[in-house]
Amino acid sequence: MKVVFVTPAADIRRNSIYRIGGSFYGRSNSITGPLILGRILKEAGHEVEVYEELYQDLQPENIKDADVLCLYTMTSNAPRAYELANIFKEEYKKRVIIGGMHASALPEEAIKYADQVVIGEAENIIVDLIEGNVKGKIVYSPPVEDLDTIPFPDYSILKTPCQVANLMTSRGCPFECIFCTTSRLFHPYRYRTPDNVIEELEMYKKMGFKYVNFEDDNFTANKNRAKEILRKMIDNDLVFGETFFFGRTDLARDEELLALLRDAHLNRVLIGIESLNQDSLDYIDKKQKIEDIEYCGEMLEKYKIRLIASIVLGIDYDTKEDIRKAVEFSKKINAYQLQPAILTPYPGTPLYEQLEKENRLLIKDWEYYDMMNVVFEPKNMTAWELEAEFFKAVNEFYSFSGAMKMFKIFGFEAGMRRLGLWIAGKFGKTFFKKKSKKEDGNIYNELYELSFES
């Protein structure tokens, strides 16, 4: 049987401008879930292909020979997933299975477009599911208890560009911020043994990968385990050109950990600063203090670990000044990149439940639930003003002078990347202003009209 896995991309993310900007922000990679499930099916005797649509459009006619189409949904790509599902079910009369975070949160919605929907982690049921031994329309798959039993991703079945190997050394997160989906889908928090992680890294070294992403929500949540992995990476010459990871400000309190991160080339980290307003941090249940953020910035600079500063725009307790303060702070500590994320109420999270209860959800088109578009009514500004603050944050941080600074601090590649983001940011701001006044049904004009009416 031929099985094709597709991670769709929303329309807005498949346009050429977005892809150019994305190429400056980071290198192409692939979600590991389909590559793991694909390997399980391949070893069971099935033919498998995997496509990541973010980097290359999928032409449905090119895979119409598939017997089963498996679609991985996040909220913003759900409409595209449903579009592909309809093509395969109605035009090609093929079987469609939908899974992923969005489908797990809203299975009754997803089943309208699929033969079956999977809630949760599918490793233990994928073979029976594909072979027709599981008959339910909505199928719950319990969490994998021992992550070491899961096979490594098979990159040979990936048919779209990929420069970076992704791996997850854990699932879930011991923290539960009110806007987070993964800590709820991947529950409880579990992690792999260091030796199992090292074995996967050895595979990527042999495959010739120069870059690696640790996709854990918080790689350093268990600091002793993280240190053991890092020591083994160094001792076994498993240091890559650049390795990205997600962390929290608390990693800065452990200098032994910082030194190991630096020496193992885990030299690019995204940390959720979120806000410099303590009331906002408490509201989102971040469990960190302002002084933690400030100290983290200092220590990462000391150990030459590049900080991607993630800030959240639109928290109920934040004003425009709070947003601008966070951007200025990110510049002050020489953050390598800024990721301004508009507060997004994903289904299945406490934030979604709150805003729905308060009748503050303005837009239910899932495509715009992507942390770049405002879909709710903020408390301290209009929705359109919050959208404008997003573009202001991008343009204030990604400036020409900032790019010159990156050349000096981090070298040629970092400087060129920042230049590209500066150009993309200026284009985005101009596009936003023009579309806000153009009555053609676009989201920016919708936000403008809603704000004007209020």
ZAMARGU-4260 file (C-alpha; in steps of 0.2 Angstrom, whole numbers, plus 5000, padded with zeros to 4 digits):
<rodrens>
0) 5000/5000/5000 | 5006/5018/4996 | 5005/5030/5010 | 5008/5049/5008 | 5011/5060/5023
5) 5009/5079/5020 | 5012/5093/5032 | 5002/5107/5023 | 5006/5126/5023 | 4993/5139/5024
10) 4990/5150/5008 | 4999/5165/5016 | 5014/5154/5020 | 5015/5148/5002 | 5018/5164/4993
15) 5035/5169/4987 | 5037/5184/4998 | 5034/5174/5014 | 5046/5160/5008 | 5060/5173/5004
20) 5058/5180/5021 | 5058/5163/5029 | 5074/5158/5020 | 5083/5173/5029 | 5075/5168/5046
25) 5081/5150/5046 | 5085/5134/5035 | 5073/5121/5028 | 5068/5107/5039 | 5054/5094/5042
30) 5042/5090/5056 | 5048/5073/5063 | 5031/5065/5067 | 5027/5060/5049 | 5046/5054/5046
35) 5044/5043/5061 | 5027/5036/5057 | 5033/5034/5039 | 5048/5023/5045 | 5036/5012/5055
40) 5025/5009/5040 | 5040/5007/5028 | 5047/4993/5040 | 5030/4985/5039 | 5031/4984/5020
45) 5022/4999/5014 | 5028/5012/5002 | 5029/5029/5010 | 5032/5047/5004 | 5033/5063/5015
50) 5030/5081/5009 | 5033/5097/5019 | 5023/5110/5010 | 5031/5125/5018 | 5046/5125/5006
55) 5038/5118/4990 | 5020/5118/4984 | 5012/5101/4983 | 5003/5097/4967 | 4989/5084/4972
60) 4990/5076/4954 | 5008/5071/4958 | 5003/5060/4972 | 4986/5054/4967 | 4993/5036/4966
65) 4993/5035/4985 | 4981/5023/4993 | 4980/5034/5009 | 4984/5052/5012 | 4989/5057/5030
70) 4988/5075/5034 | 4996/5083/5049 | 4987/5098/5056 | 4992/5113/5066 | 4978/5127/5067
75) 4984/5138/5054 | 4986/5125/5041 | 4970/5116/5044 | 4960/5125/5030 | 4974/5119/5018
80) 4973/5102/5025 | 4954/5101/5023 | 4956/5107/5005 | 4968/5093/5001 | 4957/5081/5010
85) 4942/5086/4999 | 4953/5084/4983 | 4958/5066/4988 | 4941/5060/4994 | 4930/5068/4981
90) 4941/5068/4965 | 4952/5054/4968 | 4941/5043/4979 | 4956/5040/4991 | 4956/5037/5009
95) 4961/5052/5020 | 4967/5052/5038 | 4970/5068/5048 | 4980/5070/5064 | 4991/5083/5073
100) 4988/5096/5086 | 4972/5105/5078 | 4963/5088/5074 | 4967/5082/5092 | 4959/5098/5099
105) 4944/5098/5087 | 4941/5080/5080 | 4923/5083/5077 | 4928/5097/5065 | 4942/5087/5056
110) 4931/5071/5054 | 4920/5081/5042 | 4934/5080/5029 | 4942/5063/5033 | 4938/5045/5034
115) 4947/5044/5051 | 4954/5057/5064 | 4968/5052/5076 | 4969/5061/5093 | 4986/5060/5101
120) 5002/5051/5097 | 5000/5038/5083 | 5016/5028/5084 | 5007/5013/5093 | 4992/5012/5081
125) 4999/5018/5064 | 5001/5001/5056 | 4984/4994/5062 | 4976/5011/5056 | 4983/5010/5039
130) 4979/4992/5037 | 4961/4994/5042 | 4962/4985/5058 | 4956/5001/5068 | 4938/5005/5063
135) 4933/5020/5073 | 4930/5037/5064 | 4939/5046/5079 | 4953/5036/5086 | 4962/5040/5102
140) 4980/5035/5103 | 4988/5035/5120 | 5005/5043/5124 | 5020/5033/5121 | 5027/5028/5138
145) 5045/5024/5133 | 5051/5036/5120 | 5067/5026/5117 | 5056/5013/5109 | 5051/5025/5095
150) 5062/5023/5079 | 5072/5037/5072 | 5065/5048/5058 | 5068/5041/5040 | 5074/5056/5029
155) 5075/5045/5014 | 5056/5046/5012 | 5056/5065/5013 | 5053/5072/4995 | 5055/5091/4999
160) 5070/5102/5003 | 5078/5099/5020 | 5095/5107/5026 | 5092/5103/5045 | 5089/5087/5054
165) 5076/5089/5068 | 5075/5078/5083 | 5065/5079/5099 | 5073/5072/5115 | 5057/5074/5125
170) 5039/5077/5123 | 5029/5089/5132 | 5034/5102/5145 | 5034/5103/5164 | 5026/5121/5162
175) 5009/5125/5156 | 5008/5143/5149 | 4990/5147/5145 | 4993/5149/5126 | 5003/5133/5124
180) 4996/5118/5114 | 5011/5106/5115 | 5011/5105/5134 | 4993/5099/5132 | 4994/5087/5117
185) 5011/5079/5123 | 5006/5075/5141 | 5013/5069/5152 | 5031/5076/5150 | 5043/5062/5146
190) 5060/5061/5139 | 5073/5050/5131 | 5089/5043/5138 | 5105/5052/5133 | 5112/5036/5125
195) 5096/5035/5113 | 5098/5054/5109 | 5117/5051/5105 | 5113/5036/5093 | 5101/5047/5083
200) 5114/5061/5082 | 5127/5049/5076 | 5115/5044/5062 | 5113/5062/5057 | 5132/5064/5057
205) 5134/5050/5045 | 5121/5057/5034 | 5131/5073/5032 | 5119/5085/5041 | 5129/5101/5046
210) 5114/5108/5056 | 5103/5101/5069 | 5087/5108/5078 | 5082/5101/5095 | 5063/5103/5094
215) 5059/5100/5112 | 5048/5113/5120 | 5062/5115/5133 | 5078/5106/5130 | 5085/5111/5147
220) 5070/5108/5158 | 5080/5093/5166 | 5097/5101/5167 | 5107/5086/5173 | 5100/5076/5158
225) 5104/5090/5146 | 5122/5091/5153 | 5124/5072/5150 | 5118/5074/5132 | 5130/5088/5129
230) 5145/5080/5137 | 5142/5064/5126 | 5140/5075/5111 | 5157/5083/5114 | 5166/5067/5119
235) 5159/5058/5103 | 5163/5072/5091 | 5144/5075/5088 | 5146/5094/5087 | 5138/5101/5072
240) 5140/5118/5063 | 5125/5126/5072 | 5112/5118/5083 | 5096/5127/5088 | 5086/5123/5104
245) 5072/5130/5114 | 5075/5135/5132 | 5069/5145/5147 | 5078/5159/5156 | 5082/5148/5171
250) 5096/5140/5161 | 5106/5156/5164 | 5108/5151/5182 | 5119/5136/5178 | 5136/5141/5171
255) 5141/5123/5169 | 5126/5121/5158 | 5130/5137/5148 | 5148/5131/5145 | 5143/5114/5139
260) 5130/5122/5127 | 5143/5133/5120 | 5156/5119/5118 | 5143/5107/5110 | 5138/5121/5098
265) 5120/5123/5104 | 5123/5141/5100 | 5106/5147/5094 | 5092/5147/5107 | 5074/5153/5107
270) 5069/5159/5124 | 5051/5165/5128 | 5054/5183/5136 | 5036/5186/5132 | 5034/5202/5141
275) 5044/5214/5153 | 5028/5217/5163 | 5027/5206/5178 | 5008/5206/5178 | 5008/5199/5161
280) 5020/5185/5165 | 5009/5180/5180 | 4994/5181/5169 | 5000/5169/5156 | 5007/5158/5170
285) 5025/5159/5164 | 5033/5157/5181 | 5048/5169/5178 | 5053/5186/5184 | 5059/5201/5176
290) 5076/5199/5184 | 5077/5181/5176 | 5075/5189/5159 | 5088/5202/5162 | 5101/5190/5169
295) 5098/5178/5155 | 5102/5191/5142 | 5118/5195/5150 | 5124/5177/5152 | 5119/5171/5135
300) 5130/5186/5128 | 5144/5181/5140 | 5144/5163/5133 | 5141/5169/5115 | 5125/5159/5113
305) 5114/5168/5100 | 5097/5173/5108 | 5081/5173/5098 | 5070/5183/5109 | 5052/5178/5108
310) 5040/5191/5114 | 5021/5190/5115 | 5011/5205/5108 | 4993/5208/5115 | 4993/5201/5133
315) 4979/5208/5143 | 4990/5217/5154 | 5002/5224/5141 | 5000/5241/5133 | 5009/5248/5117
320) 5023/5254/5128 | 5026/5237/5136 | 5028/5230/5118 | 5040/5243/5113 | 5050/5241/5130
325) 5052/5222/5126 | 5058/5226/5108 | 5071/5239/5115 | 5077/5227/5128 | 5080/5214/5114
330) 5090/5226/5105 | 5100/5231/5121 | 5105/5214/5124 | 5111/5211/5106 | 5098/5197/5103
335) 5102/5188/5087 | 5084/5188/5081 | 5067/5194/5087 | 5052/5183/5086 | 5037/5195/5089
340) 5022/5183/5091 | 5004/5190/5092 | 4995/5181/5106 | 4985/5168/5098 | 4971/5158/5106
345) 4973/5140/5099 | 4959/5128/5102 | 4961/5117/5117 | 4971/5130/5127 | 4965/5140/5142
350) 4967/5156/5133 | 4955/5150/5119 | 4942/5146/5132 | 4944/5162/5141 | 4942/5173/5125
355) 4928/5163/5118 | 4919/5164/5135 | 4922/5183/5135 | 4916/5184/5117 | 4932/5192/5111
360) 4936/5181/5096 | 4934/5191/5081 | 4940/5179/5067 | 4937/5161/5066 | 4946/5158/5050
365) 4960/5146/5056 | 4972/5151/5043 | 4976/5167/5052 | 4979/5158/5069 | 4998/5159/5065
370) 5005/5172/5078 | 5007/5185/5065 | 4988/5190/5063 | 4977/5197/5077 | 4961/5186/5078
375) 4954/5193/5095 | 4949/5209/5103 | 4964/5215/5114 | 4961/5225/5131 | 4972/5240/5129
380) 4971/5244/5111 | 4961/5240/5095 | 4964/5224/5085 | 4971/5234/5071 | 4982/5244/5082
385) 4989/5228/5089 | 4993/5222/5071 | 5002/5238/5068 | 5012/5235/5083 | 5018/5219/5076
390) 5025/5227/5060 | 5032/5241/5071 | 5041/5228/5082 | 5048/5220/5066 | 5054/5236/5058
395) 5061/5243/5074 | 5072/5227/5078 | 5077/5223/5060 | 5085/5239/5055 | 5099/5243/5044
400) 5110/5248/5058 | 5105/5232/5067 | 5111/5222/5052 | 5128/5231/5053 | 5130/5227/5071
405) 5127/5209/5068 | 5141/5209/5055 | 5152/5215/5069 | 5146/5203/5083 | 5141/5187/5074
410) 5150/5188/5057 | 5145/5188/5038 | 5131/5175/5038 | 5122/5183/5053 | 5123/5201/5045
415) 5117/5195/5028 | 5102/5186/5037 | 5098/5202/5047 | 5099/5212/5031 | 5087/5200/5022
420) 5075/5202/5037 | 5076/5221/5037 | 5071/5221/5018 | 5057/5209/5022 | 5051/5219/5037
425) 5050/5235/5027 | 5040/5227/5013 | 5028/5219/5026 | 5025/5235/5034 | 5021/5244/5017
430) 5010/5229/5012 | 5000/5230/5029 | 4997/5249/5027 | 4991/5247/5009 | 4980/5232/5012
435) 4972/5240/5028 | 4963/5253/5017 | 4959/5241/5003 | 4941/5234/5004 | 4944/5217/4996
440) 4941/5206/5010 | 4959/5204/5017 | 4961/5202/5036 | 4970/5219/5038 | 4956/5229/5031
445) 4944/5218/5041 | 4953/5223/5057 | 4954/5241/5052 | 4935/5241/5049 | 4932/5232/5065
450) 4943/5244/5075 | 4935/5259/5066 | 4918/5254/5070 | 4922/5252/5089
</rodrens>
